[in-house]
Amino acid sequence: MPARAGSTPFRFRHVSFPSIAEQLDAIRRDTLEIVPEEDLVRKLERSARTGEPLIVKQGFDPTRPDLHIGHAVSLRKLRTFQELGHQVVFVVGDYTALIGDPTGRSELRPQLTEAEVAENARTYTEQVFKILDPARTRVEFNSSWLRPLQLVDILKLTAQYTVARMLERDDFAKRYAEGRPISVVEFMYPLMQAYDSVALKADVELGGSDQKFNLLVARDIQGRYGQEPQVCLLMPLLRGTDGVHKMSKSYDNYVGISDAPDQQYGRTMSIPDEVLEEWYRLGAALPADELARALERVRESPYVAKRALAERIVALYHGDEAGRAASEGFDRLFRRHEVPEDIPVHEIPADDPVRTGGEGGVLLTRLLARVGLASSNGDAARQVQQGAVTLDGEKVSDRETRVAPEGEHVLQKGKRHFARIRFL
C-alpha cells in the first residue's frame, strides 16, 4: 500500500459547486488539453452528487529557490479550482528534486544535495501564496511518502512500467537513438512523480505541456494500484524574456514571483514585441474585457502596451502602488537618465585597503570591485575598456582612472547598476 500522504488525513467539507457547465468553462479557459475530458466531467458530476471536492495537485521541484511567472500560469489555474470549491494540493518535490526532472534534457541533471534542496524550498510556500488561497491549499512535501518506501515497494513500483514505454518519451527516444547515455535513475523520476498521485489519490494533476508524458504515466500507475486514474490538465508554456525558450531558471530568462518590483518591471520591458500578446494572455491575469482592450493596444502601440504590462505584473505580486513606483523609477533611469534615489551607499573609511597604493587617488577599477559592481579588478578593467562604466555621469574608458578620495561619487555600470561612494 502507498505511504500515507502528509501528517493528517484530508478533511472534506460538504461543498455546493457551480453548475458543471460553469466549471468546465472556467477550467477550459487558457487550457491546452484535458486528458480525457469525459473523465473530468464524470468526476465533476460525482462531486456535485456527494458534495466532496476533487483533489487537484501540481508538483514543483525546488531545484532553484525561485518560482517565476511561467509557473504562475498553472498556479492561477489551481486558483480557479479553489474558487470552484475544490481541494488544491501544492506538492513540493523535495525528494524528486534529488533526481531532477529529465524532461527536455539532453543529459543527466547534476544531482543536488538534500541541504541544497531544503534551502531552495524554504520560501516556496511564501511565494506560492501570492497566487493561491492559503485557506484552500494543502502543502505537501513528497519526501513524506517517498522516503519511507522500502526496496520491495520500489521494486513493485518499477514493475508497473516497461523500458519500452519509457523509451516512447521524446527526449529519452532521441538520446537513445543518438547513443547518448540515459541513467536508470532518470527512469525513476516519472514513476516517483506518479507515486505522488497514488499517495494523494489525485483526481486531477496540472502541468505544462512538456509534462504530458509524466502525467500520463501517473494515470497508468494509479490504475495499477487500484485507483481511479487522474485527469491530466496541460497548460501552455510561457516563453521567457529571450522570446525563444520556455521561461526557465536554467535559461535565466525568467521573471521571478518574488523579484523586486524594479527587476520585474525592467525584465518585462526587455521582452521582444513578438511575445507581448502571449505574455498578456498567460501572464497578466486580466479579465476578458480588459484583456481584449490590452491586445488591441499591443497592435496599436507595442511600447505603450509593454509599459502597461510591466506595471501590471509588478502590481500582481507587489500591489498597485509598487507598480506605479516601478514605472516612475524606470522613467527616471531610462528616459530622464536620472540617478535612482535608493542606490546603495558604500562608506570608505580612511584605513580601507582600497585607498592604499599609488598617488593621485583611488583606482576606479579597485573601487568597482570593492562595491560589487565588478567581480574582480580584472573584470572591472574589462568593463571600463568596454565603455560600460560612468563616474559622476561621465563615461570612463581609461582603466588607470583614479578617483579623488573625498566627498561623494556615483558609479554606474551598464544601465541599471549604481553605487554611491562616500569617502570618510
C-alpha positions in Angstrom: 0.0 0.0 0.0 1.2 3.5 -0.6 2.6 5.5 2.2 0.1 7.9 3.8 0.3 11.5 2.4 1.2 14.1 5.0 0.7 14.2 8.7 -3.1 14.4 8.8 -5.8 13.0 6.5 -7.9 15.2 4.3 -11.0 16.6 6.0 -13.7 17.2 3.4 -16.4 19.6 3.9 -19.7 19.5 2.0 -19.5 22.0 -0.8 -22.1 23.4 -3.2 -20.4 23.7 -6.5 -21.3 25.9 -9.6 -23.0 24.0 -12.4 -21.0 21.5 -14.4 -21.1 23.8 -17.4 -19.8 26.8 -15.5 -17.0 24.7 -14.0 -16.0 23.3 -17.4 -16.0 26.8 -18.9 -13.6 28.1 -16.2 -11.4 25.1 -16.4 -11.1 25.0 -20.2 -10.1 28.7 -20.3 -6.5 29.0 -21.5 -6.0 25.2 -21.1 -4.2 23.4 -23.9 -5.6 19.9 -23.3 -7.7 17.9 -20.8 -6.9 14.2 -21.0 -9.5 12.8 -21.1 -12.2 15.5 -20.7 -15.0 12.9 -20.4 -13.3 11.7 -17.2 -13.2 15.2 -15.8 -17.0 15.6 -16.5 -17.7 12.3 -14.6 -15.5 13.5 -11.7 -17.3 16.9 -11.5 -20.7 15.2 -11.6 -19.6 12.9 -8.7 -18.5 15.9 -6.7 -21.9 17.6 -7.3 -23.7 14.5 -6.1 -21.5 13.9 -3.0 -20.5 17.4 -2.1 -16.9 16.2 -1.9 -14.3 18.4 -3.7 -11.8 17.0 -6.2 -8.2 16.6 -5.2 -6.2 18.7 -7.6 -2.4 18.6 -7.4 0.7 20.0 -9.0 4.3 19.5 -8.0 7.2 21.8 -8.1 10.8 20.6 -7.6 12.9 23.1 -5.7 16.0 22.8 -8.0 16.3 26.6 -7.7 15.0 28.9 -5.0 12.7 30.9 -7.3 9.2 30.4 -8.7 8.6 32.5 -11.8 5.6 33.9 -13.7 5.8 30.9 -16.1 4.9 28.7 -13.1 2.1 31.2 -12.3 0.2 30.1 -15.5 -0.7 26.8 -13.9 -0.8 28.2 -10.4 -3.7 30.5 -11.5 -5.5 27.5 -12.9 -5.1 25.9 -9.5 -6.6 29.0 -8.0 -9.5 28.6 -10.4 -10.1 25.1 -9.0 -10.1 26.6 -5.5 -12.6 29.2 -6.4 -14.8 26.4 -7.8 -14.7 24.7 -4.4 -12.1 22.0 -5.0 -9.1 21.0 -2.8 -5.7 22.0 -4.2 -2.5 20.2 -3.1 0.7 22.0 -3.8 3.4 19.4 -3.8 7.0 20.5 -3.0 9.1 17.9 -4.8 11.9 17.8 -2.2 12.5 14.1 -2.8 12.1 14.1 -6.6 14.4 17.1 -6.8 17.3 14.9 -5.7 16.9 13.2 -9.1 15.8 16.1 -11.2 13.2 16.0 -13.9 14.8 14.8 -17.2 12.1 16.5 -19.3 13.7 18.2 -22.2 17.2 17.3 -21.0 20.0 16.1 -23.3 22.0 14.7 -20.4 21.6 13.8 -16.7 21.0 16.7 -14.4 23.6 17.4 -11.7 22.5 15.8 -8.5 21.5 18.2 -5.7 22.2 17.5 -2.0 19.4 17.4 0.5 20.7 20.6 2.1 20.6 22.4 -1.3 17.0 21.2 -1.9 15.9 22.2 1.6 17.4 25.7 1.2 15.7 26.1 -2.2 12.3 25.0 -0.9 12.5 27.3 2.1 10.5 30.2 0.6 8.3 28.2 -1.8 5.1 28.4 0.3 5.6 32.2 0.8 5.9 32.6 -3.0 3.0 30.4 -3.9 0.6 32.2 -1.6 1.0 35.3 -3.7 -1.5 33.4 -6.0 -3.1 30.5 -4.1 -5.5 30.9 -1.3 -3.7 29.6 1.9 -7.0 28.6 3.5 -7.8 26.3 0.5 -4.3 24.9 -0.1 -2.7 21.8 1.3 1.1 21.9 1.1 2.8 18.5 1.0 6.5 17.5 0.7 6.8 14.3 -1.3 9.6 13.1 0.9 6.9 12.3 3.5 5.7 9.3 1.4 8.7 8.6 -0.9 11.4 8.4 1.8 9.7 5.6 3.8 9.5 3.3 0.8 11.3 0.0 1.2 13.1 -1.8 -1.6 10.2 -4.1 -2.0 7.9 -1.1 -2.5 10.3 0.4 -5.1 10.5 -2.9 -6.9 6.7 -3.1 -7.0 6.6 0.4 -8.4 9.2 -0.2 -11.1 7.4 -3.5 -12.2 4.4 -1.4 -13.2 6.1 0.2 -16.3 8.3 -1.1 -19.1 11.5 0.2 -20.6 9.8 0.2 -24.0 7.1 2.5 -22.7 9.8 4.8 -21.1 11.6 5.0 -24.5 8.4 6.3 -26.1 9.2 9.6 -24.4 10.6 12.0 -26.9 13.7 13.1 -25.0 14.6 9.6 -24.0 14.0 8.3 -27.5 16.2 10.9 -29.0 19.0 10.3 -26.6 18.8 6.5 -27.1 18.8 6.9 -30.9 21.9 9.1 -30.7 23.7 6.8 -28.4 23.8 9.2 -25.5 23.6 7.7 -22.0 20.3 7.5 -20.1 20.7 6.8 -16.4 18.3 4.3 -14.8 17.7 6.9 -12.1 16.1 9.1 -14.8 13.6 6.4 -15.5 12.7 6.6 -11.8 11.6 10.2 -12.0 8.2 9.8 -13.8 7.5 6.8 -11.6 8.1 8.8 -8.4 6.0 11.7 -9.7 3.3 9.1 -10.5 3.6 7.8 -7.0 2.8 11.3 -5.7 -0.6 10.9 -7.4 -1.1 7.5 -5.8 -0.2 8.7 -2.3 -2.6 11.7 -2.7 -5.3 9.8 -4.6 -5.3 12.7 -7.0 -8.3 13.4 -9.2 -6.6 16.0 -11.4 -3.0 16.8 -12.0 -1.8 20.0 -13.7 1.4 20.5 -15.6 3.0 22.4 -18.5 2.6 20.9 -22.0 6.1 19.4 -21.7 4.9 17.3 -18.7 2.3 15.3 -20.7 4.4 12.1 -20.5 4.9 12.3 -16.8 1.2 13.0 -16.1 0.1 10.1 -18.3 2.4 7.7 -16.5 0.6 8.6 -13.3 -2.7 7.6 -14.9 -1.3 4.2 -15.6 0.3 3.8 -12.2 -2.8 4.8 -10.3 -4.8 2.2 -12.3 -2.3 -0.5 -11.4 -2.6 0.5 -7.7 -6.4 0.1 -7.9 -7.2 3.8 -8.0 -9.3 5.8 -10.4 -6.9 7.4 -12.8 -6.4 11.1 -12.6 -7.3 13.6 -15.3 -4.3 15.4 -16.9 -4.7 19.1 -17.4 -2.0 20.6 -19.6 -1.2 24.3 -19.6 0.7 26.3 -22.2 4.3 27.2 -21.6 5.2 30.9 -21.4 8.2 31.9 -23.4 10.9 33.8 -21.4 12.4 37.2 -21.7 14.5 36.0 -24.7 11.3 35.3 -26.6 12.6 31.9 -27.7 12.9 29.3 -25.0 10.2 28.5 -22.4 10.6 30.5 -19.3 13.1 28.6 -17.1 15.6 29.2 -14.3 18.1 27.2 -16.3 17.9 29.7 -19.2 18.0 32.7 -16.9 15.1 34.2 -19.0 12.6 34.4 -16.2 10.8 37.0 -14.1 10.6 35.7 -10.5 7.4 35.9 -8.4 9.5 37.3 -5.5 11.8 39.5 -7.6 11.9 43.2 -6.5 9.5 45.5 -8.4 12.2 47.2 -10.4 13.6 43.9 -11.5 10.2 42.6 -12.6 9.5 45.8 -14.4 12.9 46.0 -16.1 12.9 42.4 -17.2 9.4 42.6 -18.6 10.4 45.7 -20.6 13.2 43.7 -22.2 10.9 41.1 -23.9 10.6 41.2 -27.7 7.4 42.7 -29.1 6.7 39.3 -30.7 5.8 37.7 -27.4 3.8 40.6 -26.0 0.4 39.1 -26.8 1.5 35.7 -25.3 2.6 37.4 -22.1 -0.7 39.3 -21.8 -2.7 36.1 -22.3 -0.7 34.0 -20.0 0.9 36.3 -17.5 -1.3 39.4 -17.0 -4.3 37.7 -15.3 -6.7 40.3 -16.8 -10.5 39.9 -17.0 -11.7 39.1 -20.5 -12.9 42.6 -21.4 -9.6 44.2 -20.1 -7.6 41.6 -22.0 -9.3 42.4 -25.3 -8.5 46.1 -24.8 -4.9 45.3 -23.9 -4.4 43.1 -27.0 -5.8 46.0 -29.2 -3.2 48.2 -27.6 -0.5 45.7 -28.4 -1.4 46.0 -32.1 -1.6 49.8 -32.0 1.4 50.8 -29.8 3.6 47.9 -28.6 5.8 50.2 -26.4 2.8 51.6 -24.5 1.4 48.1 -24.2 4.7 46.8 -22.8 4.8 49.6 -20.2 1.3 48.7 -19.1 2.2 45.0 -19.0 5.3 45.6 -16.9 3.3 47.7 -14.4 0.5 45.1 -14.3 3.0 42.3 -13.5 4.6 44.3 -10.6 1.1 45.1 -9.3 0.1 41.4 -9.3 2.9 40.5 -6.9 3.6 43.7 -5.0 0.5 45.8 -5.3 -0.7 48.7 -7.4 1.4 51.4 -5.7 4.6 49.3 -6.3 3.6 49.0 -10.0 3.3 52.8 -10.3 6.6 53.4 -8.4 8.4 50.9 -10.7 7.1 52.7 -13.8 8.3 56.0 -12.4 11.7 54.5 -11.5 12.0 53.2 -15.0 11.4 56.7 -16.4 13.9 58.3 -14.1 16.6 55.8 -15.1 16.0 55.2 -18.8 14.1 58.2 -20.1 15.4 61.1 -17.9 18.7 59.4 -17.2 18.5 60.4 -13.5 20.3 58.6 -10.7 17.8 56.4 -8.7 17.0 57.7 -5.2 17.6 54.3 -3.4 21.0 53.2 -4.7 23.3 51.5 -2.2 25.7 53.8 -0.3 29.3 52.5 0.4 31.3 54.4 3.0 35.0 54.2 2.5 37.0 55.0 5.7 40.5 56.3 5.7 42.0 53.0 6.6 40.1 51.0 3.9 42.7 48.9 1.9 41.2 50.1 -1.3 42.7 53.6 -0.6 46.2 52.3 -0.3 48.8 52.2 -3.0 49.6 54.7 -5.7 49.3 58.5 -5.8 46.6 60.7 -7.3 43.6 59.0 -5.8 41.9 55.6 -5.7 42.0 53.4 -8.8 38.5 53.3 -10.3 38.8 49.6 -11.1 39.6 48.8 -7.4 36.5 50.8 -6.3 34.3 48.9 -8.8 35.4 45.6 -7.3 35.2 46.9 -3.7 31.5 47.9 -4.1 30.4 44.8 -6.0 30.0 46.3 -9.5 32.7 44.0 -10.7 33.7 40.5 -9.7 37.4 41.4 -9.6 39.9 44.1 -10.6 40.4 42.4 -13.9 36.6 42.3 -14.6 36.5 46.0 -13.6 39.2 46.8 -16.2 37.3 45.0 -18.9 34.1 46.8 -18.0 35.9 50.2 -18.2 37.5 49.4 -21.5 34.2 48.3 -23.0 32.6 51.7 -22.1 30.2 50.2 -19.6 31.3 52.5 -16.6 30.5 56.0 -15.8 31.8 58.2 -12.9 29.7 61.0 -11.8 27.7 60.9 -15.0 30.8 60.8 -17.3 31.7 57.7 -19.3 35.2 56.4 -18.4 37.4 54.4 -20.9 40.8 54.6 -19.2 41.5 51.6 -16.8 44.0 53.8 -15.0 41.4 56.4 -14.0 41.7 57.5 -10.3 39.0 58.9 -8.1 39.7 61.7 -5.6 39.3 60.2 -2.1 37.0 62.9 -0.8 33.3 63.7 -0.7 30.8 61.6 -2.7 30.9 60.0 -6.1 28.3 58.0 -8.1 29.5 54.9 -10.1 27.3 53.3 -12.7 27.8 50.0 -14.6 25.6 49.5 -17.6 22.1 50.9 -17.4 20.8 49.6 -14.1 23.7 49.1 -11.6 24.7 52.0 -9.4 26.7 52.7 -6.2 27.2 55.9 -4.3 30.7 56.1 -2.8 31.2 58.2 0.3 34.8 58.8 1.5 35.1 59.4 5.2 
